[in-house]
């Protein structure tokens, strides 16, 4: 056995996350770790890698090393800090403070590098990324970089926290093929994933039960027996929150006329023409690096290149005297990285309340009526038990759900939801889709919803825009 885990128990604060967990693995096994949000998937990976204190036994075959690739990677800039601000990737001057791929992994690109390093570089196609800034890498490109970095130390066991999250279909296929190849050469792979999205490469599934325990099953057995429980929506509470939702007098939420965005030699968006009318619900899709995040940044007032283009938001042209706050007050926004920008002193309740003021953190007093509104949204999303907990201490899926509550709390005319279900378990995702569909069925809510999975789209979505290499290739 390359790995034996016996009576593994891990606590986070006073909360027992894993309790007396037992399993063993052979060399070359590919194991998916599943379970509801908070069941300990990330905790297990961090305990195995030595990042968390635990009780019990983790026994490795002699000489075997482990490498962990976290779901969210925070890299350092040229000033050797990791204090990037949210809009920095869209600001050409400040983005130059980020390292290039070559500077991040010089050993892989050295002229005298050995054959193993060359094979890693070739396997993940890093030669095409040589001079790219880390801040400008897509999710798929960044994942390839982090995997290459982890393999440089020749581990025998590779630990991956939600490696497929945020990847488009093609990138998921490439990643899965790469991992199968590595396993065929003897690498043991453990990775966390959504319970309903266990990829074909998985030979075994370690199903955590949310009560501290888990069971190791053949993947075929797990797939045959898995059933999702659909949570009940508190329709009465939602009805209380809906009156006055999305009231506004605009005709066009977004209008773009021949929009182009370039960073240095790279043309990110090319000749974009797009209109989003009041009450329309759009999906925005495309492969990693297609320009989706850049397009959204023009809408959310986070990209200064909006001023160099003909863009109208809520019937008003950008650059006609409006402030960014005039725009942001009309938008409820969430992205996969947004939680990383909140201070570690932010509670769940304060994080949601910050959505009332469009700030990354709460910096002003909240009235009693506003506090009640926050409390109601937390209750609707089954988050009220975490109200006074620190955001960063919550499971990642719970953090993402908190930010979805933040996007909804002020009842904005336009929702811009960038991969909103990323990191949520199946029950949380189903609950949020039900809430979105209910809001859209009772109001004139306007929405832009980004996802790589068509099954993630709410039923309310009826319009679709697809990008590829910065161009519109489908508009229906």
N, C-alpha and C positions, 0 to 999 in steps of 0.2 A: 504494500500500500504506500502510495506516495504521500498521502495525507490521512491522518486519523484524528477525529475530533471527538472528545469524550466529556460529557457532563459540562459542556460550555455554557456559562452564564455571564451575562453582561448587563450592567445597570447604567442608565444615563440619569444622573442625579439620584433621586429616590425611586425612579421608575425602572422596574425590571423588564428589560426588552427581550432578552433571551434567557431561557432557564433549562438547564440539563439537556442541551442539544447534543445529539450523537449522530455521526455519520463517518464513512470511510470512502476513499476514492482511489482508483487505480490510475497509473500513469497514462496520459493521453485522453482522459475522460473529458467530455464537454457537458457541463452541468448548468442548467438554468435555475436561478433562485427566484421564487415567486412568493406572493403573499400580499395581503392588504396593506395600505399605507400605515406605517408605524409598526409593522410586524417584525422589523429588524433586518431587512435585506442589506441596507448600507452598513448597519451596525456590525453584522456578521463579517462582511468584507473587510471593514476597518479593524475588527478584532483579529482576523486571520493575518492581516498585514502588520500587526503589532502597533497599530495606532491607538488602540483603546485597551484599557485595563480589563482583564477578565479573570474569572475563576474556572477551573477545569483544566483540561489538557488539550493542546494542539501539538500533535507530533508530526514532524516532517521527515521524510526519507533523508538520510545523511547527505549533506552537500546541496540540498535543494533550496533555492531562493524563491521568494515571492515578489511580485510586482503588482501594485494597485494603480489602476487608471480610474480616477474619480469622474463622476458625471460632469461636474462643473470644474473647469480648470482656470485658475487665476495665475497669469504669468506676470513677470516683472518687466518694467520698461527700461529705457536706457539710463534712467536715474536710479535704478535698482529699487524701485518701489512698486507696489501693486495697486496704487490709488488712481486707477483710471476712472473718469467720470462717465456717466451713461452715454452722453452724446459724442464722446471723443472719437469713436470710430467713424463718425460722419463729418468730422472737422479735419480737413486735409492737413493743416499745419500741425495740430496736436497729435494726429495719428502717426506722424513721423517719429514720435517718441517711443514707439513700440519697436522691439527687436524684429529682425527678419528671421525666417526659418533657418537660414544658414548660420546666423549668429546664435540662435537658440541651440542648435545641434551641430556644432562645428566638427565633431568626430565623424559624423556620417559623410561629410563632404570633403574631408581632407584628402589630398592627393595620394597619401600613403596609407589610406584606410584599408583594413583587412577584408577578406572575402565575405565574412559574416555581416559586417557593417554594410557592405555593398548590397548584399542580398536583402537586408532590411529596407534599405533605401529604394531598391527596385520594387519590392513587394508592395510598398505603400505609395509608389509613384511620387516620391518627394522631389525629384529633379525639376519638375514643372513648378514647384513652389519655392525654389531656392531663394529668390529675392523678394518674396512676398512678406509684408508686415504681418505679424501675428494677429494684430487687431483687425485685419481685413480678411482673415481666413473664414470660410464658411464652416458650418457645423461639421460637415463631412471631412473637410480638409483638416480642421483642428483635431478631429478624432484620429485621423491617420497619423498626424504628427505625434500625438500623445502615445499611441500604440508603439510607434517606432522608438520613442524615447524610453518606454518601459522595457522594450526588448533588448536594448543596448547592453543591459547588464546580465543577459542570458539567464533569465529566470526559468525555473522548472514549472512554476504555477503562475498563471496570469489571472488576476482578479479584475473584473470590469463592472463598474457600477452603471447600469442602464446604457450600455454602449450604443444601442440602436436608436435611442431617443433623439429626435430632431433631425434624423437622416432621411433623405428622400429615398425612393424605391431603389434607384440604381446604386446609391451609396450603401444601402443596407445589403444589397446583393454582393457588392465588392467586399464589404467588411466580413460578411459571413463566409465567403469563399476563402478569404485570407486566414480567418480563424480556423477553418477546417483544415487548410494546408498546414498551419502551425501545429495543430493537434496530431496530424498524421506523422509529424516529425517528433512526437513525444511530449509536446507541451500540454499540460493539464489546464483547462480553462473553466473558471467559475464566473458567471455573469448574472446580474439581476435583470429582470424584465417584467413587463405586465403579464398577469396571469393568463390573459386571453391572447397574448402575442408571443408565445414560445416559438422560436424559429425552428425550422426543420433540422438544423444542425445539432440541436440538443439531444443527447443520448439519455440523460437523466434529468429529473426535476426535483429540486429540494423545495417542497411546498411548506412555507412557514404559516402557522395557523393564527398568528396575532395574539396568542396567549403565552408566548415564550418558547413553544415547541415547534417541531416540524417533522416531515416525513420525506425520505428519499425514495422516489419512485421512478420506474422506467418511463421515458417520455410518452410512449404510446399509451400506457395505463393512465397517466395524468390527463392527457388530451381527451381520452374516452370518458373520464369521470368528472371533468371540470364543469361546473355550472355557476353562472353568475347570478347573484342575488340583486335584483333591481330595487333600490331604495324608494320609499314613498315620499312624494313631494308634499310639503305643507302648503296646500293650495290656499287655505284661508289666510295664512300669514303673508303669502305672496300677494294676494288681492289687496291686503292692507297697504302694501308697499307700492302698488302700481299706480294709484291715482296721481295724475299730474306727470306721469312718466314720459320723458322725451317730448315735452311740449316745446315747440319752436316754430318759427315762421319762415325758415329758409326753404328754398326750392331744391338747391343742389348742395349736398354736403361736400362733395369733391368734384372739381373739374380741372383736368390737366390737358394742356394743349402743347403738343410736340415737346415734351419734357425730355431733357438730356442731363445726365450726371456723369462726370468724369473725375477720377482720382489719378493724377499723373498720366501715365500712358494707358490706363485701364478705363474703358468705357463701361460704366456700370449699368446705366439706363439709356436706351436709345429710342427717341421719337415716340414717347408714350402719350397716347390720347385715351382719356378715360373719364367717364362721368358716373358719379354715384348720387342718385336722386334720393330725396327724403323718403324714408320707409323701405328702401331697397336693402336686401341682405345678400352680400357678396361673399364668395370664397375667393381667396387669393392663393394660388399654388404655383409650383415650379420647383426644379431641382435646387439643391444647395448651391449657393453662389449665383442664382438667377437674377438677384436684385430685389427680392421681396422686402427685406428689412430696410434697404435704402428707400424704396418706394414708400413704405409706411412712415419713415422718418420725415419725409416731405409733408406728410399729412399731420403728424403729431408735433410739428414745430421744433424738431430736434436737428434739422439739417439746414445749414446756412445756404446751401445751393438752391433752396426754394426761391430765394430772392432773385436768382438769375434766370428763372423760368416763369412761364405763364401758368400760374396755379391759382385757383379760386377755392377757398374753403368757406362754407356757409354763405355763399353768394358774394364773398368779398375777396378781391385779389390780394395775394400776398405782397407785402411791401407797400401797402397803401395807408400806412399809419397805425396798423393794429400792433398790439404787443403779443408775445408768445402766450401770455396768460389769457388774452382774449380768445385764443384758439383752444388752449388746453381746457378751459372751463367747459367746453362743449363736447369733450372727448373723455371716454373711459378707456384706459389703455392697460394692457398687460403684455409682457414678453417673457421668454424663457429665462432671461438674465436679470430681470428687474429686482428680484429679491436680494441679489448680491450687493445692491447699492444702498441698502438700509443699514443704519447704525445698529450695533449689537445691543443697544439699550432699548430698541423699539419693541414694544409689546404688540401682540396680535391686534388688540383693540385700537391702539394708536396708529398702527399701520393702515388699518381700514379707514380710520378717521382722516388720515393724511390725504386720502382720495377726494375729500371734500374741498381741498385747497390745492390739489395738483402738485404737492411737494413730496420729495423723497424723505419722509419723516414728518413728524407732527411738531410744528413750531409755534402754534398759537392755541389759545383756549378754545374749548369746544362747548357749545351751549347744551343745555339739558335735552332739547329736542334733537339736536345733532347726535348726541350720545345715545339716545334711544334708537335713532335710525341705524346707527352702527350696530347696536345690540341686536336689533331685529334681523339685519342682514347676516350677522354671525349665527343667529339661531336658525335662519332659513337654510344655511349651508352646513349646519351641524358643527359649527366652530365655537359656539358660545362657551363650551367647557374650557377652551384655551384662551379666553379673552385677555387674561392678565399674565399669560406666559410670554416669554421672550420669543420673537419671531425666529431667530436663528437656531433656537433649540428645538424647534418643531421638525418632524419628518419633512423631507423635501416636498412630498405630495401635499402635505398640509400647508406648507409655506405658499405653494402655488395657488391653493384654494383660497387662502387669505388674500392674495393679490387679486384674485377674481372678484372677491367681495369688495375690495377697494375700487375696482373698476366700475362696479354697479352702484355703489353707495350714494353717489350724487345724482343718479338717474339721468345720465348724459344723453343728449340727442344722438351721438354717434359712439358706437362701441368699436374699438380697434383691438382685436384679440389675436395676438401673434402666438401661434402654437399654444393656446390656452389650456389644453388638456395634457400637455407634456408633464410627465411625472405623477399624474393622478392615477389612483387605482381605478378599476372598472366601475366600482360603485360611485366613487366621486365624480368620474367623467359622465356617467349616466345621469346623475343628479344635476350636474351643471347644465348638460344639454337640455334636460327637461325644463329647467328654470329659464333658459334662453328662449326655448320654443314658446313657453307660456307668456313671457314678456312680449315676444314678437306677435303673438296671436291676439293680444289685448291692446297693443299700442302701435304707434307709427315708428317704432324703433328702427334706426338705420344701423347697419353693422357690416364690418369687414372682418372675416374669419379666416385665419391662415392655418392650414394643416397639410401634412404629407399623406394623411390617411383619409380617404373619402368617407369611411365609416364613422369618422369622428365628427363630421359635419352635422349641425342641427338640421332638423327637417325644414326650418324656416328659410334656409339658404336656397335661393332660386336663381341667382346670377353668379357667373363664374369668370374669373380672369386668370389666365395662365401665362407666366413669364418663362423665358428661356434665353440665357445669355443677354439679359437686359432688354429683350424685345417681347412685345405682346404676341403670343402665338395662338391664343384662343381667347375669344371674347363673346360670351353667350349669356 
